[in-house]
Each structure stands twice: as C-alpha cells, then as structure tokens.
Amino acid sequence: MRTDQFAVQGALGVYLMKRDATGGDVLTDAQRRDFLRCLEGADTSSVNRALANVLDRQLSHDEMQRALTFYNSSAGVKQVQREMVEAQKMLG
C-alpha cells in the first residue's frame, strides 16, 4: 500500500470518529460525498513536504531515480491505476 493510501485511510478513520458520523465502517452516500469534498478541498502541500522529507531520509538518490523511472514507465502507470481503483473501492 502506498503512503498516500495510508493517509486517506487515516483521514477516513478520523472522519468516521466525528460525532455526526454513524460510527460504522460503511459510509452513507451523503457521508461519502462530504468526505470526498473534504479531501478535494484539503491543502496537501504540507503533507507532500513531510512525505518528501521522509523519502529523502529513507531513500538514496539512486533509489529515488529508479522509483521515478518505474512510475514513469507503462508498468508504473498501470500500478498507479490499480492502486487508484483500490482506493476508490475503499471509499465505496
């Protein structure tokens, strides 16, 4: 699972803990729309900077280059597409 999927899962968990949420693991259509509006309106620049700092500390320059090469390849694009489908399924 990619780091951004962890972030979405965490955000969903926080959302479900809101007092007006049902408390269940399944979102109603209205809650799903509300949650997606929150994600769309979120300022992700601070999260992106934090993730970039973590990756900078954990990956060598060569590892970053290999990751970029992979994600720019057709196999990498397909992998991202599969992960997007998984994320969409997670959100219902």
ChimeraX attribute file (.defattr): number of C-alpha atoms within 10 A of each C-alpha:
attribute: neighborCount
match mode: 1-to-1
recipient: residues
	/A:1	8
	/A:2	8
	/A:3	9
	/A:4	13
	/A:5	15
	/A:6	12
	/A:7	12
	/A:8	15
	/A:9	15
	/A:10	12
	/A:11	15
	/A:12	19
	/A:13	13
	/A:14	10
	/A:15	19
	/A:16	19
	/A:17	13
	/A:18	10
	/A:19	8
	/A:20	9
	/A:21	13
	/A:22	13
	/A:23	13
	/A:24	9
	/A:25	10
	/A:26	13
	/A:27	19
	/A:28	13
	/A:29	10
	/A:30	9
	/A:31	16
	/A:32	16
	/A:33	13
	/A:34	14
	/A:35	18
	/A:36	14
	/A:37	11
	/A:38	13
	/A:39	14
	/A:40	10
	/A:41	9
	/A:42	9
	/A:43	10
	/A:44	11
	/A:45	9
	/A:46	9
	/A:47	12
	/A:48	12
	/A:49	11
	/A:50	12
	/A:51	14
	/A:52	12
	/A:53	11
	/A:54	11
	/A:55	13
	/A:56	12
	/A:57	9
	/A:58	11
	/A:59	12
	/A:60	11
	/A:61	10
	/A:62	9
	/A:63	12
	/A:64	14
	/A:65	12
	/A:66	12
	/A:67	14
	/A:68	12
	/A:69	12
	/A:70	14
	/A:71	15
	/A:72	12
	/A:73	12
	/A:74	11
	/A:75	11
	/A:76	15
	/A:77	13
	/A:78	13
	/A:79	14
	/A:80	14
	/A:81	12
	/A:82	12
	/A:83	15
	/A:84	13
	/A:85	12
	/A:86	14
	/A:87	17
	/A:88	10
	/A:89	9
	/A:90	13
	/A:91	16
	/A:92	11
